[in-house]
Amino acid sequence: NIHSESWTIQTGSPRNPEQKIIKRVIALEGDIIKTIGYKKKYVKVPHGHIWVEGDHHGHSFDSNAFGPVSLGLLHARATHILWPPKRWQKLQPILPPERKPLQKEQE
């Protein structure tokens, strides 16, 4: 079960599934998200998809560039930064308040 506030994931890039990218899950299927520079200002995440973003807004190859990501491209949960060594740290389950979905799908 993916909970957007606690997941940083490794996924295949929708443009090249062999390329692995690590992004934060911002919204789950059914959630409505305000995008940052995507072709639509608001997106309702479709069934079987998630909305992912990098931590460097505006400078990240993420859902704002390619849209919702199929759950089939999800590979793993990232837990730590290991490289470069000066950045070794555990990833914190933080979702910036300004990136929370506008509307959460009712469970």
C-alpha positions as CSV (number, residue, x, y, z in Angstrom):
1,N,0.0,0.0,0.0
2,I,1.6,3.3,-1.1
3,H,1.0,6.3,1.1
4,S,2.2,9.4,-0.7
5,E,3.7,11.1,2.4
6,S,6.1,8.2,3.1
7,W,7.3,7.0,-0.3
8,T,10.3,7.9,-2.4
9,I,10.3,5.4,-5.2
10,Q,12.4,4.1,-8.0
11,T,10.5,3.8,-11.2
12,G,11.2,3.3,-14.8
13,S,11.0,6.6,-16.8
14,P,7.8,6.6,-18.9
15,R,9.9,7.8,-21.8
16,N,12.5,5.1,-21.4
17,P,11.5,2.3,-18.9
18,E,15.1,1.0,-18.9
19,Q,16.2,4.3,-17.3
20,K,15.6,4.3,-13.5
21,I,14.6,7.5,-11.7
22,I,14.0,8.2,-8.1
23,K,11.1,10.5,-7.2
24,R,8.7,11.4,-4.4
25,V,5.1,10.2,-4.6
26,I,3.0,13.3,-4.5
27,A,-0.5,11.9,-5.3
28,L,-2.2,8.6,-5.7
29,E,-4.9,7.4,-8.1
30,G,-8.1,9.5,-7.7
31,D,-6.3,12.4,-6.1
32,I,-6.4,15.9,-7.8
33,I,-3.1,17.7,-7.9
34,K,-2.1,21.2,-9.0
35,T,0.7,20.7,-11.5
36,I,3.9,22.8,-12.0
37,G,4.2,23.5,-15.7
38,Y,2.4,20.5,-17.0
39,K,0.1,20.9,-20.0
40,K,-3.0,20.9,-17.6
41,K,-3.1,23.1,-14.5
42,Y,-4.9,20.4,-12.5
43,V,-4.8,16.6,-13.0
44,K,-6.9,13.8,-11.5
45,V,-4.5,10.9,-11.2
46,P,-6.0,8.0,-13.1
47,H,-6.7,4.5,-11.8
48,G,-3.5,2.5,-11.6
49,H,-1.2,5.5,-11.6
50,I,0.7,7.8,-9.3
51,W,2.0,11.4,-9.6
52,V,5.7,11.7,-8.9
53,E,8.0,14.7,-8.5
54,G,11.6,15.4,-7.8
55,D,12.6,17.6,-4.8
56,H,14.0,20.3,-7.1
57,H,10.8,21.8,-8.4
58,G,11.1,23.2,-11.9
59,H,14.4,21.4,-12.5
60,S,13.2,17.8,-12.3
61,F,12.2,15.3,-15.0
62,D,9.0,14.1,-13.3
63,S,5.3,13.9,-13.7
64,N,5.2,17.6,-14.5
65,A,7.1,16.7,-17.7
66,F,5.6,13.3,-18.5
67,G,2.3,13.0,-16.6
68,P,1.0,10.3,-14.3
69,V,3.2,7.1,-13.9
70,S,1.7,3.6,-14.3
71,L,2.1,1.5,-11.1
72,G,3.5,-1.1,-13.4
73,L,6.7,1.0,-13.8
74,L,7.2,1.1,-10.0
75,H,10.3,-0.9,-8.9
76,A,11.2,-0.2,-5.3
77,R,11.1,2.2,-2.3
78,A,14.2,4.4,-1.8
79,T,15.3,4.6,1.8
80,H,18.7,6.2,1.8
81,I,21.0,8.5,-0.2
82,L,24.4,6.7,-0.6
83,W,26.2,8.8,-3.2
84,P,28.1,11.0,-3.0
85,P,29.3,9.9,0.5
86,K,29.0,13.5,1.8
87,R,25.3,13.2,1.3
88,W,24.7,9.9,3.1
89,Q,21.4,10.1,4.8
90,K,18.1,8.3,5.4
91,L,15.3,9.7,3.3
92,Q,12.6,11.3,5.4
93,P,8.9,10.7,4.7
94,I,8.1,14.3,4.0
95,L,5.7,15.8,1.5
96,P,6.0,19.6,1.3
97,P,2.7,21.2,2.3
98,E,2.4,23.1,-0.9
99,R,2.6,19.8,-2.9
100,K,-0.2,18.0,-1.1
101,P,-3.1,16.9,-3.3
102,L,-6.0,19.4,-3.5
103,Q,-8.5,16.6,-3.1
104,K,-7.9,13.0,-1.8
105,E,-9.9,10.1,-3.2
106,Q,-12.2,8.8,-0.5
107,E,-11.2,5.4,0.7
